[in-house]
Amino acid sequence: MKTADARAMSVDQLDEEVLKLKKEQFNLRFQRATGQLENTARVRVIRRDIARIKTIAQQKRVGQEPAVAAGAEKKPKAAAAPKAKRAAAAPKKKAAAKSKSK
C-alpha cells in the first residue's frame, strides 16, 4: 500500500487494514514454516506495510500529519560539492607521501 492511499483513510479504516495485514502475515508465517511459501519477499512487504500504516494512524491520532503535496519534487542533494573537494585534495596527499619516502 502506498503512503498516499493510507493517508486518505480514516483512523478506523487504518486499524482495519492493520488487522487484515496481520492476518495475512500470520498465514505467511505458517506457509513459510510448512515450506509452502513461494513469494518470500511478500513477508517483508507486509511487515513494512503494517509499520507504515501504524505510523500514519498514530500521526493522525496525535494530529501531526505532515503536509506533503502529491506532486512535490525532491530537492537536489548538496553532497556532490564536497566530493569534488576531496577528490582534488587526494592527489596532494599522495604527492606529499611520495616526497617523504625519497
CYANA upper distance limits for C-alpha pairs under 8 A (distance plus 0.5 A):
  1 MET  CA      5 ASP  CA      7.26
  1 MET  CA      6 ALA  CA      7.61
  1 MET  CA     49 ASP  CA      6.93
  2 LYS  CA      6 ALA  CA      7.02
  3 THR  CA      7 ARG  CA      6.64
  3 THR  CA     52 ARG  CA      7.90
  3 THR  CA     53 ILE  CA      8.46
  4 ALA  CA      8 ALA  CA      6.89
  4 ALA  CA     70 ALA  CA      8.33
  5 ASP  CA      9 MET  CA      7.38
  6 ALA  CA     14 LEU  CA      7.52
  6 ALA  CA     53 ILE  CA      6.99
  6 ALA  CA     56 ILE  CA      7.73
  7 ARG  CA     56 ILE  CA      7.19
  9 MET  CA     13 GLN  CA      6.35
  9 MET  CA     14 LEU  CA      6.79
 10 SER  CA     14 LEU  CA      6.73
 11 VAL  CA     15 ASP  CA      6.71
 11 VAL  CA     57 ALA  CA      6.08
 11 VAL  CA     60 LYS  CA      7.41
 11 VAL  CA     61 ARG  CA      7.88
 12 ASP  CA     16 GLU  CA      6.81
 13 GLN  CA     17 GLU  CA      6.68
 14 LEU  CA     18 VAL  CA      6.69
 14 LEU  CA     53 ILE  CA      6.90
 14 LEU  CA     54 LYS  CA      8.11
 14 LEU  CA     57 ALA  CA      6.83
 15 ASP  CA     19 LEU  CA      6.79
 15 ASP  CA     54 LYS  CA      8.35
 15 ASP  CA     57 ALA  CA      8.06
 16 GLU  CA     20 LYS  CA      6.75
 17 GLU  CA     21 LEU  CA      6.63
 17 GLU  CA     53 ILE  CA      8.40
 18 VAL  CA     22 LYS  CA      6.55
 18 VAL  CA     50 ILE  CA      6.26
 18 VAL  CA     53 ILE  CA      7.30
 18 VAL  CA     54 LYS  CA      7.74
 19 LEU  CA     23 LYS  CA      6.85
 20 LYS  CA     24 GLU  CA      6.91
 21 LEU  CA     25 GLN  CA      6.54
 21 LEU  CA     46 ILE  CA      7.00
 21 LEU  CA     49 ASP  CA      8.36
 21 LEU  CA     50 ILE  CA      7.06
 22 LYS  CA     26 PHE  CA      6.62
 22 LYS  CA     50 ILE  CA      7.95
 23 LYS  CA     27 ASN  CA      6.83
 24 GLU  CA     28 LEU  CA      6.65
 24 GLU  CA     46 ILE  CA      8.31
 25 GLN  CA     29 ARG  CA      6.70
 25 GLN  CA     43 VAL  CA      7.10
 25 GLN  CA     46 ILE  CA      6.98
 25 GLN  CA     47 ARG  CA      7.89
 26 PHE  CA     30 PHE  CA      7.02
 27 ASN  CA     31 GLN  CA      6.72
 28 LEU  CA     32 ARG  CA      6.60
 28 LEU  CA     37 LEU  CA      7.33
 28 LEU  CA     43 VAL  CA      7.10
 29 ARG  CA     33 ALA  CA      6.70
 29 ARG  CA     43 VAL  CA      8.37
 30 PHE  CA     34 THR  CA      6.71
 31 GLN  CA     35 GLY  CA      6.49
 31 GLN  CA     36 GLN  CA      5.32
 31 GLN  CA     37 LEU  CA      5.34
 32 ARG  CA     36 GLN  CA      6.48
 32 ARG  CA     37 LEU  CA      5.39
 32 ARG  CA     40 THR  CA      8.45
 39 ASN  CA     43 VAL  CA      8.48
 40 THR  CA     44 ARG  CA      8.14
 41 ALA  CA     45 VAL  CA      6.94
 42 ARG  CA     46 ILE  CA      6.57
 43 VAL  CA     47 ARG  CA      6.72
 44 ARG  CA     48 ARG  CA      6.74
 45 VAL  CA     49 ASP  CA      6.58
 46 ILE  CA     50 ILE  CA      6.66
 47 ARG  CA     51 ALA  CA      6.92
 48 ARG  CA     52 ARG  CA      6.52
 49 ASP  CA     53 ILE  CA      6.56
 50 ILE  CA     54 LYS  CA      6.57
 51 ALA  CA     55 THR  CA      6.59
 52 ARG  CA     56 ILE  CA      6.80
 53 ILE  CA     57 ALA  CA      6.55
 54 LYS  CA     58 GLN  CA      6.62
 55 THR  CA     59 GLN  CA      6.72
 56 ILE  CA     60 LYS  CA      6.72
 56 ILE  CA     65 GLU  CA      8.25
 57 ALA  CA     61 ARG  CA      6.70
 58 GLN  CA     62 VAL  CA      6.72
 59 GLN  CA     63 GLY  CA      6.36
 59 GLN  CA     64 GLN  CA      5.45
 59 GLN  CA     65 GLU  CA      6.07
 60 LYS  CA     64 GLN  CA      6.63
 60 LYS  CA     65 GLU  CA      6.43
 68 VAL  CA     72 ALA  CA      7.57
 79 ALA  CA     83 LYS  CA      7.44
 80 ALA  CA     84 ALA  CA      7.31
 81 ALA  CA     85 LYS  CA      7.19
 82 PRO  CA     86 ARG  CA      6.74
 83 LYS  CA     87 ALA  CA      6.58
 84 ALA  CA     88 ALA  CA      6.71
 85 LYS  CA     89 ALA  CA      6.72
 86 ARG  CA     90 ALA  CA      6.61
 87 ALA  CA     91 PRO  CA      7.99
 88 ALA  CA     92 LYS  CA      8.14
 89 ALA  CA     93 LYS  CA      7.27
 90 ALA  CA     94 LYS  CA      7.04
 91 PRO  CA     95 ALA  CA      6.59
 92 LYS  CA     96 ALA  CA      6.62
 93 LYS  CA     97 ALA  CA      6.71
 94 LYS  CA     98 LYS  CA      6.76
 95 ALA  CA     99 SER  CA      6.84
 96 ALA  CA    100 LYS  CA      6.90
 97 ALA  CA    101 SER  CA      6.93
 98 LYS  CA    102 LYS  CA      7.22
